[in-house]
Amino acid sequence: MSSAPQLRPLSALIFAAFFSPAVFAQTTLPSIEVVGNEQGDIAKIPGSIVVVNSEEIERLQPQSTEDVLRTVAGISIKPEEESAIVANIGVRGLSSADYYSLILEDGVPVAPGLFVGNGRYYNPRIQRMESIEVLKGGASLRYGPSTIGGVINYQTKMPQEGVSVGGRVGSFGYKEANLEAGMAAKSGNAIGGVFYTEAHSDGFLDKGFKMRDLMVKGGVAIGDNQWLALKATHYSNDANISYRGHFLDAYQAGADFNPAPDDWYLTDRNSVDLNHEWAINAQTKLKSVIYWSEMSRDYWRYNLVSGKPTKKVDGLTQWNFGNTLNGNNRAFDRIGAETRLNIQHNSFGIQNETELGLRLMKEEMHDQTIAATRANPRSGKLTKDTIDEASSIAFFGQNRFALGDKLAITPGLRVESYTQSRTDLQRTKNNEADTSNTEYIPGIGFTYNAAPSAQVFGGVHKAFAPALNGDSLSGMIDQQLEAQRSINYEIGVRGQAQQLRYEVTAFRMDFANQVIPANSNSQFQQTNGGKTLHQGLEFTLGYAFQNGFSIDANTTYVPTAEFVGNRYDSKGKITTPDGNRIAYTPEWIANLTLGYRLGNLNTALTINHTSSQFTDTANTKELKQNTSGFFTGEIAAYTTANLTASYAVNKQFSVFGSVKNLTNERYISSLRQGIYIGPERSFELGGKYTF
């Protein structure tokens, strides 16, 4: 892994700006937007939209992006540990153990591999986020791939003049320090800033971590109608976490030890985004971005003693680790470029807004497995060495026809063409394979202003997720797989009247062509053909009382998240019966936030409820473990509550604190090779000072 990217170009840009004759000024830096920052942008989108702003994020006092996302209607989270190093996000009845939604940061893909695989390995840090946009409707075809569930876009903070330092401490030895520093040219034609977070923790269940996150961003005006911006990031995290959890007897006995104390999950990532915005005229704007990232994920995991995978310690079942381990190590590289042209015009005698986009991207994953020993735990014999590559080109176009003051119709089309290849560096024959595919993704949506406080929206669109390299080129054979496709339907109404705001949405996703093992004796053969059906309702309500109290509530009801048609294993045995519920898709999710603000005091009680959910496709009811150590069974419903408070002592200094899991609910959050336990009650206290 190379060192953090050099940031000298940013300093040069900012320095040059002070001597630039430009007078163009703006308060935000250009980026590819999902929703938009101008008034009325949400009303133009024919689909469900949620924007979590900076005030709401600060009120939650989150440790991770998942702490925020779990409060959004339509989203379910499969927690693994409290800092959410690995992303597990489900949308509208899609399993939170799968990856069918696109995650962006400032409009740029951040998941390690969109085509080559393993999109869960990196989860951006919440400490540098200004807001979070969640787009679940038909407008998501403007982005891709893997937008069956929608698009999540993290918007990073903007530089502000001055310096602020802050931090917090908490349970499990948690310590966090933050630094934000920014400056701006007096002419208003340049801004820049640095954002740094360092956090250490012993971790709940002794799953400790050491995290560092650096972001440097800034920009300068070019003439009076262009803006150039650069963002560079560096992230590292050494986490003592594992795919192995506790056994049932240990969970029931209230165990609080790390079930795999010698396993380590090491992450390192660098990225650079270069954005350009050109206001060609009052009706035409061009936005472009060139982006690059590299990431490594080294997972050092001890093997179990052959024939004796478990042992008893103080009467409790624990894993019996031997003296050998494997390093499952993957390195990712991505480079891409995207440009979007927005034109407002009056063709056909009506108001139109046309958007055209083009994206080029190439990504690579180097996948290695290293056999090591306890005496030399980070080196050894190379037992796997493959390289997965993917190149893609995407084009999209849409036009919003404003048919009067009330009705607008937005048809669109996206085309994704991609090639995938795999090279096995340890093979001497048949060590290369490749495949290619092109997808056409149409959609149409509408908005109708039925009343001043009620806008009806809806649409239908096709969405897709590519077959990843591991499936499409399994066994070094082109499996001739097509993309996984879904037809998504949505209709809803949203609005705001004085202190009241609301949104009600009904959705349906016919998800077909999913990749499944073929009904044959070949372990390498894969085929398209799996089908699932997802449908439900989302309710969101917010009300601000005049006495300082406020209420924000949402409920997601997904009565249908089921398999359509039987699925079989290689021997013809049914593994997933028709009508079974999809794993990790709770039927009910409910969130309630009761807020109270009095002067400089701001408090909130947030309650999250997740109903029971299955953890396997067989819909096993009873918790049990198979011969490989994997647990299955139904997870019981659980409800947690967080209490937060902040107080602005003056304009420069503020203090804040929280109690997470206020009732000390003990619950199973997910299952894998063992039981993942939800974090117990914890306390945090912090402050922030601005110079």
Summary of the structure (lengths in Angstrom):
residues: 691
radius of gyration: 25.2
end to end distance: 36.2
largest distance: 80.4
contacts: 2417
relative contact order: 0.13
helix: 8%
strand: 57%
